[in-house]
Amino acid sequence: MSPLPPPNPSELPADKELVLKVIPMPADVNQAGDIFGGWVMAQVDLAGSILPARVARGRLATVAVNEFVFKQPVRVGDILSFFSKISRIGRTSITVEIEVYSEHFADQGIYRKVTEARLTYVALDENGQPRTVERPAGGPARS
Ligand SMILES: CC(C)(COP(=O)(O)OP(=O)(O)OC[C@H]1O[C@@H](n2cnc3c(N)ncnc32)[C@H](O)[C@@H]1OP(=O)(O)O)[C@@H](O)C(=O)NCCC(=O)NCCS
């Protein structure tokens, strides 16, 4: 008899880049024992800034969390992997889509999608005002 397939493994996104891996610790749990949503949001904000920083090449600020969905709870000790892609480059803003997957520390390779989000970052000048960004060759069209 062939072995059972792993329980509902989520496919990892082929169109996104792995930008961060992190392991939540006991200090990050809520009263129910799951990882506090605000902690996950902070990690997504950090992970989400990485590709926009590559384009903006300077100071950035998060201007909007356009969408944020907690699809599954996150447990202490799971490994979280953050995948990102730029979905839009505007005049001064860069929007990214993020997907977060968890896997057990001691049983790696079976992934569950736990969060998906869309965030927008703005390139800033030295006065903290929006600054025009260069569109990279081959990147998403300015719209
Ligand atoms: C970022 C900031 C400088 C933008 O200033 P602003 O006067 O709102 O600038 P604009 O209205 O010109 O918007 C700048 C860009 O953000 C985009 N933007 C603004 N609000 C947005 C929203 N809700 N969703 C998506 N994009 C948004 C605009 O479309 C524009 O993009 P574009 O130039 O590519 O077309 C200002 O809002 C700010 O300092 N915010 C605080 C940032 C911060 O502290 N972040 C950390 C939060 S804890």
The ligand as a Tripos MOL2 file, in Angstrom:
@<TRIPOS>MOLECULE
LIG
   48    50     1     0     0
SMALL
NO_CHARGES

@<TRIPOS>ATOM
      1 C1          3.6100   58.0760    3.3200 C.3       1 LIG1
      2 C2          3.2080   59.5640    3.3060 C.3       1 LIG1
      3 C3          4.4620   60.4250    3.2680 C.3       1 LIG1
      4 C4          2.4140   59.7800    2.0210 C.3       1 LIG1
      5 O1          2.0350   61.1180    2.0290 O.3       1 LIG1
      6 P1          0.7260   61.5740    1.2250 P.3       1 LIG1
      7 O2          0.6230   63.0390    1.3280 O.co2     1 LIG1
      8 O3         -0.4180   60.7240    1.6340 O.co2     1 LIG1
      9 O4          1.1480   61.2360   -0.2840 O.3       1 LIG1
     10 P2          0.2410   60.9620   -1.5260 P.3       1 LIG1
     11 O5         -1.1970   61.2350   -1.3090 O.co2     1 LIG1
     12 O6          0.9440   61.6370   -2.6550 O.co2     1 LIG1
     13 O7          0.3790   59.3750   -1.7160 O.3       1 LIG1
     14 C5          1.6310   58.8290   -1.9660 C.3       1 LIG1
     15 C6          1.4270   57.4960   -2.6560 C.3       1 LIG1
     16 O8          0.7830   56.6150   -1.7430 O.3       1 LIG1
     17 C7         -0.3530   56.0400   -2.3600 C.3       1 LIG1
     18 N1         -1.3640   55.7760   -1.3450 N.ar      1 LIG1
     19 C8         -1.8410   56.6300   -0.4250 C.ar      1 LIG1
     20 N2         -2.7830   56.0170    0.3070 N.ar      1 LIG1
     21 C9         -2.8840   54.7630   -0.1710 C.ar      1 LIG1
     22 C10        -3.7020   53.6530    0.1580 C.ar      1 LIG1
     23 N3         -4.6120   53.7040    1.1380 N.pl3     1 LIG1
     24 N4         -3.5370   52.4950   -0.5340 N.ar      1 LIG1
     25 C11        -2.6230   52.4240   -1.5390 C.ar      1 LIG1
     26 N5         -1.8280   53.4580   -1.9040 N.ar      1 LIG1
     27 C12        -1.9790   54.6160   -1.2160 C.ar      1 LIG1
     28 C13        -0.8080   57.0980   -3.3550 C.3       1 LIG1
     29 O9         -1.6260   56.5130   -4.3500 O.3       1 LIG1
     30 C14         0.5200   57.5690   -3.8770 C.3       1 LIG1
     31 O10         1.0370   56.6220   -4.7850 O.3       1 LIG1
     32 P3          1.5700   57.0260   -6.2910 P.3       1 LIG1
     33 O11         2.4600   58.2170   -6.1560 O.co2     1 LIG1
     34 O12         2.3380   55.8220   -6.7290 O.co2     1 LIG1
     35 O13         0.3580   57.2890   -7.1160 O.co2     1 LIG1
     36 C15         2.3690   59.9770    4.5650 C.3       1 LIG1
     37 O14         1.0580   59.4450    4.3930 O.3       1 LIG1
     38 C16         2.9800   59.4760    5.8220 C.2       1 LIG1
     39 O15         4.0230   59.9680    6.2630 O.2       1 LIG1
     40 N6          2.3360   58.4470    6.4540 N.am      1 LIG1
     41 C17         2.8840   57.8140    7.6460 C.3       1 LIG1
     42 C18         3.7730   56.6500    7.2240 C.3       1 LIG1
     43 C19         4.1330   55.8170    8.4340 C.2       1 LIG1
     44 O16         4.4200   56.3380    9.4950 O.2       1 LIG1
     45 N7          4.1270   54.4890    8.2520 N.am      1 LIG1
     46 C20         4.3340   53.5830    9.3170 C.3       1 LIG1
     47 C21         3.0220   53.2670    9.9470 C.3       1 LIG1
     48 S1          3.1760   52.6140   11.5520 S.3       1 LIG1
@<TRIPOS>BOND
     1     1     2 1
     2     2     3 1
     3     2     4 1
     4     2    36 1
     5     4     5 1
     6     5     6 1
     7     6     7 2
     8     6     8 1
     9     6     9 1
    10     9    10 1
    11    10    11 2
    12    10    12 1
    13    10    13 1
    14    13    14 1
    15    14    15 1
    16    15    16 1
    17    15    30 1
    18    16    17 1
    19    17    18 1
    20    17    28 1
    21    18    19 ar
    22    18    27 ar
    23    19    20 ar
    24    20    21 ar
    25    21    22 ar
    26    21    27 ar
    27    22    23 1
    28    22    24 ar
    29    24    25 ar
    30    25    26 ar
    31    26    27 ar
    32    28    29 1
    33    28    30 1
    34    30    31 1
    35    31    32 1
    36    32    33 2
    37    32    34 1
    38    32    35 1
    39    36    37 1
    40    36    38 1
    41    38    39 2
    42    38    40 1
    43    40    41 1
    44    41    42 1
    45    42    43 1
    46    43    44 2
    47    43    45 1
    48    45    46 1
    49    46    47 1
    50    47    48 1
@<TRIPOS>SUBSTRUCTURE
     1 LIG1         1 GROUP 0 **** ****
